[in-house]
């Protein structure tokens, strides 16, 4: 009934139908005659159900008000005139800060300030030490007492964000957060075990696995219609994948002093091929594998840039947050062979430590995985570790411009499709009744722009200007540690969204995405090796 009262909802549905369709990839473009038929039915039903909504003078006369009461429009004006004339009502844009897009910035910048103060005061960083047979050996670090502060602080900040935006079931967030945090804690603890660590089974793998197990145990048997039981509200509200990842990105510090010596060559390795390969592989996924365009772009960007961070940034630019979960899960699992194999291949072919480090930094997905691969390579002086970190750092900067570029292109695409649907209406009367008022382009672009990229930029500026140079390395490590906790919680949230019996139903999509990842990763490995060799061996 709601759709019949608003013809534009049908238009928006038609325009974005292919954006939200994961299962029927062959029907992305609706034939124009079907669009016209749908629009005609929608507008006609709207006109019949609400005859007073027409714009003709006769209709206005026929809907006369026998009680001489003001009509709806005058009532609305009256209410508007009697609204309290406060500063915020005169300047509503000032409340824009209280939006879910902005809260990762506020939380990330606040935590960055606390980290800088903590480092300046000599507060040790919390970390799980490697352990063998006794898991409690991992807790012997003095900084681990900081977990008693981090746990309630992180929960309080996320709760504050959910309370301010009035998220559904925000009152029960603390229950779900305890579960998510405990799983994250156990995942990090397990990943610190010597044998597990040497196998490169990081906390992200365990977080996704334990989250998925909990999700499927709680779901039980499928419902009669084949769907899973939804998560209880107290746990669903703590499943904040995008928020956690975005906060971790804001806490990602970029040290300009470290970048300077290697920046030109690192830029050559990480920026020259990444944008073009991102587009090409996304097109391969859409045209050859028949994956919907949004999911294909997220999968491609996550592979070529920096894993889960890029996936979340691109999904925000595309307005497709839920489509990032499967690509992130696939990358988290299948990046392990690269971590293990590439260092041994580099040793076998006899390339230098700088070339090897640049190679790892350019083609291994996440920052943690890059460092792990370079550590396995194990050259004297840790040249590979330093080079790989710089190359990955430069590549991480691509998150900003590529996210903005995708937001621009996608916004233009949607605007063109809306106009095309309106222009195909054969009946001029229907076209006028559709009352199409295009949203300003800048408004659409700003709504799609991932705001946490601005937080990422502000953090980089503050890190390189306000933080004393002698503290920067420790601040970088400390902030990275805090960000990794949020990142691990995001992996738990991804696991909570994976339902095994539904994955079986989506086995075809899963196979296609895995194939696309394999293609993208192979291309990335070969192209990055060539660029790394040219940049660090020939020049």
C-alpha positions in Angstrom: 0.0 0.0 0.0 2.9 2.4 0.7 4.3 2.0 -2.7 1.0 2.9 -4.3 1.0 6.2 -2.5 4.4 7.3 -3.7 5.2 6.7 -7.4 8.8 7.6 -6.9 9.3 4.6 -4.6 8.7 2.4 -7.6 11.2 4.4 -9.6 13.8 4.1 -6.9 13.1 0.4 -6.6 13.5 -0.1 -10.4 16.7 1.9 -10.5 18.4 0.1 -7.6 16.9 -3.4 -8.1 20.1 -4.7 -9.6 22.1 -3.3 -6.8 20.4 -5.4 -4.2 20.0 -8.6 -6.1 22.6 -11.2 -5.3 20.9 -14.3 -6.6 19.4 -13.4 -9.9 22.4 -12.0 -11.8 21.0 -12.4 -15.2 18.1 -9.9 -14.6 20.0 -6.8 -13.7 18.4 -4.7 -16.3 14.6 -4.6 -16.4 13.1 -4.2 -19.9 11.8 -0.7 -20.4 8.3 -1.8 -21.2 8.1 -3.6 -17.8 9.4 -0.4 -16.2 6.7 1.7 -17.9 4.1 -0.8 -16.9 5.2 -0.8 -13.3 5.3 2.9 -13.2 1.9 3.3 -14.9 0.3 0.9 -12.4 2.0 2.7 -9.5 1.0 6.2 -10.6 -2.5 5.1 -11.6 -3.2 3.4 -8.3 -1.8 6.4 -6.5 -4.1 8.7 -8.4 -7.2 6.5 -7.8 -6.4 6.0 -4.1 -5.6 9.7 -3.5 -7.6 11.8 -6.0 -6.9 14.9 -4.0 -3.2 14.6 -4.7 -3.6 15.6 -8.4 -2.5 19.1 -9.4 -5.5 20.1 -11.5 -7.8 22.9 -10.4 -10.9 20.8 -10.8 -9.6 18.3 -8.4 -9.0 20.9 -5.8 -12.5 22.3 -6.2 -14.1 18.9 -5.9 -12.3 18.2 -2.7 -13.7 21.2 -1.0 -13.6 21.4 2.7 -17.3 21.5 3.9 -16.2 22.3 7.5 -14.1 25.3 6.4 -11.1 23.8 8.1 -7.7 24.4 6.8 -6.5 21.8 4.3 -3.4 19.6 4.9 -1.0 22.1 3.3 -2.2 25.0 5.5 -2.1 22.7 8.5 1.5 21.8 7.7 2.4 25.5 7.4 0.6 26.3 10.6 2.6 23.5 12.4 5.8 24.8 10.9 5.1 28.3 12.0 4.4 27.3 15.5 7.5 25.1 15.8 10.0 26.3 18.4 12.3 28.8 16.9 15.6 27.5 18.3 19.1 27.8 17.1 19.1 24.1 15.9 15.8 24.5 14.1 17.3 27.4 12.2 20.5 25.5 11.5 19.6 21.8 11.3 22.9 21.0 9.5 24.7 21.4 12.9 23.1 18.1 14.0 24.8 16.3 11.1 27.6 15.2 13.4 25.3 12.8 15.1 25.1 10.3 12.3 26.3 6.7 12.1 28.7 7.8 9.3 30.5 10.2 11.6 30.8 8.2 14.8 33.8 6.2 13.6 35.6 9.5 13.3 34.7 10.7 16.7 35.5 7.5 18.4 38.8 7.0 16.4 40.0 10.5 17.0 39.2 10.3 20.7 41.0 7.1 21.1 44.0 8.4 19.1 44.2 11.3 21.6 44.1 8.9 24.5 46.8 6.8 22.9 49.1 9.7 22.3 48.7 10.8 26.0 49.2 7.2 27.2 52.4 6.9 25.2 53.7 10.2 26.5 53.0 9.2 30.0 54.9 5.9 29.5 51.8 3.6 29.7 52.8 0.1 28.3 50.9 -1.4 25.4 48.7 -4.4 26.0 49.7 -7.4 23.9 49.5 -11.2 24.1 53.0 -12.7 24.4 53.7 -15.9 22.4 53.1 -19.0 24.4 53.7 -22.7 24.1 52.0 -25.2 26.4 50.9 -22.8 29.1 48.4 -20.2 27.8 48.8 -18.0 30.9 52.4 -17.3 29.8 50.7 -15.0 27.2 49.4 -12.7 30.0 52.8 -12.0 31.7 53.2 -8.7 29.9 52.7 -5.7 32.2 50.7 -3.9 29.6 48.0 -6.5 29.6 46.4 -4.9 32.6 45.4 -2.2 30.1 42.8 -4.7 28.8 40.8 -4.0 32.0 40.6 -0.4 30.8 40.2 -1.0 27.1 37.3 -3.4 27.4 34.9 -1.1 29.2 36.2 2.0 27.3 35.7 0.5 23.8 32.2 -0.8 24.8 31.2 2.5 26.3 32.2 4.5 23.2 30.4 2.2 20.9 27.4 2.2 23.2 27.4 6.0 23.2 27.3 6.0 19.4 24.4 3.6 19.3 22.5 5.5 21.9 23.0 8.8 20.2 21.7 7.5 16.9 19.0 5.5 18.7 20.0 2.2 17.1 17.5 -0.6 17.6 17.9 -2.4 20.9 20.8 -0.1 21.9 19.8 -0.6 25.6 20.9 -4.3 25.3 24.2 -3.6 23.6 26.4 -4.4 26.6 25.2 -8.0 26.7 26.1 -8.6 23.0 29.4 -6.6 23.4 30.5 -8.9 26.2 30.0 -11.9 23.9 31.8 -10.3 20.9 34.7 -9.1 23.1 35.2 -12.4 24.8 35.3 -14.2 21.4 37.8 -11.5 20.2 39.9 -12.0 23.4 40.0 -15.8 22.9 40.8 -15.5 19.2 43.8 -13.2 19.9 44.9 -15.4 22.8 44.8 -18.6 20.6 46.5 -16.8 17.7 49.5 -16.1 20.0 50.2 -19.8 20.5 53.6 -20.6 18.9 52.6 -23.4 16.6 49.4 -21.6 15.5 51.3 -18.4 14.9 54.0 -20.2 12.9 51.2 -21.5 10.7 50.0 -17.9 10.1 46.5 -18.7 11.5 45.8 -15.2 12.7 43.1 -14.0 15.1 40.9 -13.0 12.1 40.4 -16.7 11.1 39.5 -17.8 14.6 37.2 -14.8 15.1 35.2 -15.6 12.0 35.1 -19.3 12.9 34.0 -18.9 16.5 31.5 -16.2 15.5 30.0 -18.5 12.8 29.8 -21.5 15.2 28.0 -19.4 17.8 25.6 -18.1 15.1 24.7 -21.5 13.8 24.4 -23.0 17.3 22.0 -20.2 18.3 20.1 -20.5 15.1 19.3 -24.2 15.5 17.2 -25.8 12.8 16.1 -23.7 9.8 12.6 -22.2 9.8 9.9 -23.9 7.6 10.6 -21.4 4.8 14.3 -22.3 4.8 15.5 -19.2 6.5 17.6 -19.1 9.7 16.3 -17.8 12.9 17.4 -14.2 13.4 20.0 -13.3 16.0 18.4 -12.1 19.3 18.3 -8.3 19.5 20.9 -8.1 22.3 23.5 -9.8 20.1 22.4 -8.3 16.8 23.0 -4.8 18.1 26.6 -5.7 18.9 27.2 -7.0 15.3 28.6 -3.7 14.1 31.0 -4.9 11.3 31.2 -1.6 9.5 31.5 0.5 12.6 34.3 -1.6 14.1 36.3 -1.6 10.8 35.9 2.1 10.3 37.2 2.9 13.7 40.2 0.7 13.1 40.9 2.6 9.9 40.7 6.0 11.6 43.4 4.7 14.0 45.7 3.7 11.2 48.6 6.1 11.4 50.7 7.0 8.4 54.2 8.2 9.3 55.4 10.6 6.6 59.0 10.4 7.9 59.1 6.6 7.2 57.5 7.1 3.8 59.9 9.7 2.5 62.9 7.5 1.7 61.0 4.8 -0.1 57.9 6.8 -1.1 58.5 7.2 -4.9 59.3 3.5 -5.4 56.6 2.4 -3.1 54.2 4.6 -4.9 55.3 3.1 -8.2 54.6 -0.5 -6.9 51.4 0.1 -5.1 49.6 2.8 -7.2 50.6 2.1 -10.8 48.6 -1.0 -11.4 46.1 -1.1 -8.5 43.4 1.2 -9.8 43.4 -0.2 -13.3 43.5 -3.9 -12.2 40.7 -3.1 -9.7 38.4 -1.9 -12.5 39.4 -4.7 -15.0 38.9 -7.6 -12.5 35.6 -6.1 -11.3 34.4 -6.1 -14.9 35.6 -9.7 -15.3 33.5 -10.7 -12.3 30.4 -9.0 -13.7 30.7 -9.9 -17.4 32.2 -13.4 -17.2 31.3 -14.8 -13.8 27.9 -13.0 -13.7 28.5 -11.6 -10.2 26.5 -8.4 -9.5 28.5 -5.3 -10.0 28.6 -4.1 -6.4 29.8 -7.4 -5.0 32.4 -7.8 -7.8 33.8 -4.3 -7.1 34.0 -5.0 -3.4 35.8 -8.4 -4.0 38.2 -6.8 -6.5 39.0 -3.8 -4.3 39.5 -5.9 -1.2 42.0 -8.1 -3.1 44.0 -5.3 -4.7 44.1 -2.7 -1.9 43.9 -3.9 1.7 41.5 -6.6 2.4 38.6 -5.9 4.8 39.3 -2.2 5.2 38.9 -1.6 1.5 35.8 -3.9 1.4 34.1 -1.8 4.0 35.1 1.5 2.4 33.9 0.4 -1.0 30.6 -1.0 0.3 30.0 2.3 2.0 30.6 4.2 -1.3 28.3 1.8 -3.1 25.6 1.8 -0.4 25.9 -2.0 -0.1 27.2 -2.7 3.4 25.8 -6.2 3.7 27.6 -7.3 0.5 31.0 -7.0 2.1 30.7 -10.0 4.4 31.4 -12.8 2.0 34.4 -11.1 0.3 35.9 -10.4 3.7 35.5 -14.0 4.8 37.0 -15.4 1.6 40.0 -13.1 1.8 40.6 -13.9 5.5 40.8 -17.6 4.7 42.5 -17.6 1.3 45.2 -15.1 2.2 46.9 -17.7 4.4 48.5 -19.6 1.4 50.0 -16.3 0.2 51.5 -15.6 3.6 53.2 -19.0 3.7 54.1 -19.5 0.1 55.4 -16.1 -1.1 58.4 -15.9 1.3 59.6 -19.3 0.3 59.2 -18.5 -3.4 61.1 -15.3 -2.8 63.9 -17.2 -1.2 63.9 -19.8 -3.9 64.3 -17.4 -6.8 66.9 -15.4 -5.0 65.5 -11.9 -5.1 66.7 -9.2 -2.7 65.1 -8.4 0.6 63.8 -5.0 -0.7 62.2 -6.6 -3.7 60.7 -9.3 -1.6 59.3 -6.8 0.9 57.8 -4.6 -1.8 56.3 -7.7 -3.4 54.7 -8.8 -0.1 53.5 -5.3 0.6 51.8 -4.9 -2.8 50.0 -8.2 -3.1 49.3 -9.6 0.3 45.9 -8.3 1.5 46.1 -6.9 5.0 48.8 -5.1 6.9 49.1 -7.8 9.5 49.4 -10.5 6.9 52.1 -8.4 5.1 54.2 -8.2 8.2 53.7 -12.0 8.8 54.9 -12.8 5.3 58.0 -10.5 5.6 58.8 -12.0 9.0 58.7 -15.6 7.6 61.1 -14.3 4.9 63.5 -13.4 7.8 66.4 -11.4 6.3 69.1 -9.9 8.5 68.2 -6.3 9.5 64.5 -6.8 8.8 64.8 -4.9 5.5 61.9 -6.9 4.0 59.7 -6.1 7.0 60.4 -2.3 6.7 60.0 -2.2 2.9 56.8 -4.3 3.0 55.3 -2.0 5.7 56.0 1.1 3.7 54.6 -0.3 0.5 51.4 -1.4 2.3 51.2 1.9 4.0 51.3 3.7 0.7 48.8 1.3 -0.7 46.4 1.9 2.2 46.3 5.6 1.3 44.5 4.5 -1.9 41.4 3.7 0.2 40.5 7.4 0.2 40.8 8.4 -3.5 39.3 5.1 -4.7 36.4 5.3 -2.3 35.7 8.8 -3.4 36.0 7.9 -7.1 33.7 4.9 -6.7 31.2 7.1 -4.9 31.3 9.7 -7.7 30.9 7.1 -10.5 28.1 5.2 -8.7 26.2 8.3 -7.9 26.3 9.4 -11.5 25.2 6.0 -12.6 22.2 6.0 -10.3 21.2 9.5 -11.4 21.4 8.6 -15.1 19.2 5.5 -14.5 16.6 7.5 -12.6 16.4 10.0 -15.4 16.2 7.3 -18.0 13.3 5.6 -16.3 11.4 8.9 -16.1 12.1 9.7 -19.8 10.7 6.4 -21.0 7.3 7.1 -19.7 5.1 7.4 -22.8 2.2 9.2 -21.1 3.1 12.9 -20.5 0.4 13.0 -17.8 1.9 10.1 -15.9 5.3 11.7 -16.3 4.1 14.9 -14.7 2.3 13.0 -11.9 5.6 11.2 -11.1 6.8 14.6 -9.8 10.4 13.7 -10.3 12.7 16.1 -8.5 16.3 15.0 -8.9 18.4 15.2 -5.8 21.4 17.6 -6.2 24.4 15.7 -7.3 26.6 17.0 -4.5 24.0 15.8 -2.0 24.0 12.3 -3.4 27.8 12.2 -3.5 28.2 13.5 0.1 25.7 10.9 1.3 27.7 8.1 -0.3 31.1 9.5 0.7 32.7 7.3 3.5 33.2 9.9 6.2 35.8 7.8 8.1 38.2 8.5 5.3 38.2 12.1 6.6 39.0 10.8 10.0 41.8 8.7 8.5 43.3 11.9 6.9 42.9 13.9 10.1 44.7 11.2 12.1 47.6 11.2 9.6 47.9 15.0 9.9 47.8 15.0 13.7 50.2 12.1 13.9 52.8 13.9 11.8 52.4 17.4 13.2 51.2 17.2 16.9 52.8 13.9 18.1 56.5 14.4 19.0 58.8 12.6 16.7 60.3 10.5 19.5 56.9 9.2 20.4 55.6 8.4 16.9 56.8 4.8 16.6 55.2 3.9 19.9 52.0 5.9 19.2 51.8 4.1 15.8 52.2 0.6 17.5 49.8 1.5 20.3 47.1 2.9 18.0 47.5 -0.1 15.7 47.0 -2.4 18.6 43.8 -0.6 19.6 42.6 -0.6 16.0 43.3 -4.4 15.7 40.9 -5.0 18.6 38.1 -3.3 16.7 39.2 -5.2 13.6 39.0 -8.5 15.4 35.5 -7.6 16.7 34.5 -6.9 13.1 35.6 -10.4 12.1 33.5 -11.8 15.0 30.6 -9.8 13.6 31.2 -11.3 10.1 31.2 -14.8 11.6 27.9 -14.0 13.3 26.4 -13.3 9.9 27.5 -16.5 8.3 24.8 -19.2 8.3 26.1 -22.5 7.1 22.8 -23.8 5.5 22.3 -20.5 3.7 25.9 -20.7 2.5 25.0 -24.0 0.9 22.2 -22.3 -0.9 24.6 -19.6 -2.0 27.3 -22.1 -3.0 27.2 -20.9 -6.5 27.9 -17.3 -5.5 30.6 -18.5 -3.1 32.3 -20.4 -5.8 32.1 -17.4 -8.2 33.6 -15.1 -5.6 36.4 -17.6 -4.8 37.2 -17.9 -8.5 37.3 -14.1 -8.8 39.6 -13.8 -5.8 41.9 -16.5 -7.3 42.1 -14.6 -10.6 42.6 -11.3 -8.9 45.3 -12.6 -6.5 47.2 -14.4 -9.3 47.2 -11.2 -11.4 48.2 -9.1 -8.4 51.1 -11.4 -7.5 52.5 -11.4 -11.0 52.1 -7.7 -11.7 53.3 -6.6 -8.3 56.4 -8.8 -8.6 57.3 -7.2 -11.9 56.8 -3.6 -10.5 58.7 -4.4 -7.4 61.6 -5.8 -9.4 61.7 -2.8 -11.6 61.4 -0.3 -8.8 63.8 -1.8 -6.2 66.3 -3.7 -8.4 66.7 -1.7 -11.6 66.5 1.7 -10.1 
